[in-house]
Amino acid sequence: MSLIDPSTIGIVSMALDATALRQQAIAQNIANANTPGYQRVGVSFESHLGALRSVVRHGGTPSLASLRDFRPVLEPVGAAGDTVELDMEVAALSENTLQQQALLKLLNKHLGLLSTAINEGKR
């Protein structure tokens, strides 16, 4: 595996997509907290990462095309009519924000490494 893996940006991009979709899900849950029969929604992404980790553990490198199979998905969570716990949704929002910030820092470092590799010796 090379130092600069091209699939890294694809994976981080998908994770950022998941945080954006999760933000929408949480907002939707909060907006519908008092709607009778509302079914909470969440984002399925981390479970997909388990399959991706398995590929990497066995020495494989995911292709950019194969990453489409791991895209985050908005889906119902729990049973219809379960109450939305506002404090839990706010906590999930805070956690999601921290994840998004960490991913952005990772992407920034990766792009900085690429920039250094491209500009090495060019001044």
C-alpha positions in Angstrom: 0.0 0.0 0.0 1.4 3.4 -1.0 1.8 6.3 1.4 -0.8 8.3 -0.6 -3.7 6.0 -1.2 -6.2 7.4 -3.8 -9.2 5.7 -2.1 -8.6 7.7 1.1 -10.3 10.8 -0.3 -13.2 8.7 -1.5 -13.7 7.1 1.9 -13.4 10.4 3.8 -15.8 12.0 1.3 -18.3 9.3 2.0 -17.9 9.7 5.7 -18.5 13.4 5.3 -21.6 12.6 3.2 -22.8 10.4 6.1 -22.3 13.3 8.6 -24.3 15.6 6.4 -27.1 13.1 5.9 -27.0 12.4 9.7 -27.4 16.1 10.3 -30.6 16.1 8.1 -31.9 13.0 9.9 -31.5 14.6 13.3 -33.1 17.8 12.1 -36.0 15.8 10.7 -36.4 13.8 14.0 -36.4 17.0 16.1 -38.9 18.7 13.7 -41.3 15.8 14.0 -40.8 15.1 17.7 -44.5 15.8 18.4 -45.9 14.3 15.2 -48.1 11.3 16.2 -46.9 8.0 14.6 -43.6 9.5 13.4 -40.9 7.0 12.9 -37.4 8.2 13.6 -34.8 8.1 10.9 -31.1 7.5 11.0 -28.1 6.9 8.8 -26.7 3.5 7.9 -23.0 3.9 7.2 -20.8 2.5 10.0 -22.2 -1.0 9.4 -21.1 -0.7 5.8 -17.6 0.3 7.0 -17.2 -3.1 8.6 -17.3 -4.8 5.2 -14.8 -2.2 3.9 -12.5 -2.9 6.8 -12.6 -6.6 6.0 -11.5 -5.9 2.5 -8.5 -3.8 3.7 -7.6 -6.3 6.5 -7.3 -9.0 3.9 -4.7 -7.0 1.9 -7.2 -5.6 -0.6 -7.4 -2.0 -1.7 -10.9 -0.8 -2.5 -11.3 0.7 -5.9 -13.0 4.1 -6.2 -15.8 2.4 -8.2 -16.4 -0.2 -5.4 -16.9 2.5 -2.8 -20.3 3.2 -4.2 -21.5 0.1 -2.5 -20.7 1.7 0.9 -22.7 5.0 0.4 -24.6 6.2 3.5 -28.3 5.6 3.5 -31.2 7.3 5.3 -33.5 4.7 6.9 -36.2 4.3 9.5 -34.9 3.5 13.0 -37.0 1.8 15.7 -40.7 1.3 15.7 -43.3 3.8 14.3 -44.7 5.9 17.1 -41.7 5.6 19.4 -41.2 9.0 21.0 -38.3 11.1 19.9 -36.0 12.0 22.8 -34.9 15.5 22.2 -32.0 15.3 24.6 -30.7 12.2 22.8 -31.1 13.9 19.4 -29.1 17.0 20.6 -26.4 14.7 21.9 -26.3 12.9 18.6 -26.0 16.3 16.9 -23.0 17.2 19.0 -21.3 13.8 18.4 -22.0 14.2 14.6 -20.4 17.7 14.6 -17.3 16.3 16.3 -17.0 13.5 13.8 -17.4 16.0 10.9 -14.7 18.2 12.3 -12.3 15.3 12.8 -13.0 14.1 9.2 -12.3 17.6 7.9 -9.0 17.7 9.7 -8.0 14.3 8.3 -8.9 15.5 4.8 -6.9 18.7 5.2 -3.9 16.7 6.4 -4.2 14.3 3.5 -4.5 17.1 0.9 -1.5 18.9 2.6 0.5 15.7 2.1 -0.5 15.5 -1.6 0.4 19.2 -2.0 3.8 18.7 -0.5 4.4 15.7 -2.8 3.3 17.7 -5.9 5.3 20.8 -5.0 8.4 19.1 -3.7 11.4 21.0 -5.0 9.3 23.5 -7.0 9.9 27.0 -5.7 
